[in-house]
Amino acid sequence: MKEIYKRILSGIIGIMLLLMILFKGGYLLYFSVLLISLIGLREFYKALEVKKIVPCYYLGYFGTLGIYFFYFFRSTYLIPFATIYVLIMLATVIFNKNMTIEGLSVTILGVIYIPIMLLHLLFLSETIYIYLVFVVAFGTDTFAYIAGNLFGKNKLCPSISPNKTIEGSIGGTLGTVLIVMLFSFYFNIKPVWMMILFSIISSLIAQLGDLVASKIKRISGIKDYGFIMPGHGGVLDRFDSIIFTAPVVYYFISIFIN
């Protein structure tokens, strides 16, 4: 019981901290996303090391810092940097005898999977749409949990996440439609039918992000990616859905709403 109270308390503190960061925006949001990206990248690499796949940490961190550096200064040199970065990574296979193609591939995948995907949060900064990322991710997770406990009978992906059910997935999607509609009505975001479509797509993508993170944990044989808050695991345990949701929100809103 103490663990439940600890989880709830740390969750409330985490949400309050998140709201403060989103409200303040600016440098606080930028460095928060950068920090989460670096921690999440480390957790990803550590998880795969269990399977004897050794990524190149310093190249992963270098790539992350480079991407966020060029974003911060709105530089046009991102493509040349990316080209040089790829050349350096390929050269590492030659000059570092411990580096394998598998390790190099995981290094690149980690940079794409976490820092680049989370960078879309910064693309949404100073807009109300950044809140939609968390409304969708947390809403899907919460309603899926409730619906799964109340009605769950048929397993969704038992080999990946035994506790997830089809009923929970449907409940998570319907719940997300409801809260996104409330969000849209409050901020007068139209058209309504487009936001309903957005709710369904983004909720399904959020669930996919959760399953991908669970699959990696299952492959690695670990329970949690790390420790960020009591009872909540690591960054990837908390941001798995957000990593997938952020790009969906950004591109959907950019193309179909604005």
Protein Blocks (a to p, Z undefined) as FASTA:
>chain_A
ZZmmmmmmmmmmmmmmmmmmmmnnmmllmmmmmmmmmmmmmmmmmmmmmnopacdfklmm
mmmmmmmmmmmnopaklmmmmmmmmmmmmmmmmmmmkbcfklmmmmmmmmmmmmmmmmmm
mmmgoiaklmmmmmmmmmmmmmmmmmmmmmombdfblmlmmmbcfklmmmmmmmmmmmmm
mmmmmnopacfklmmmmmmmmmmmmmmmmmmmmmmmmmnopabfbdfbghiapmklmmmm
mmmmmmmmmmmmmmmmZZ
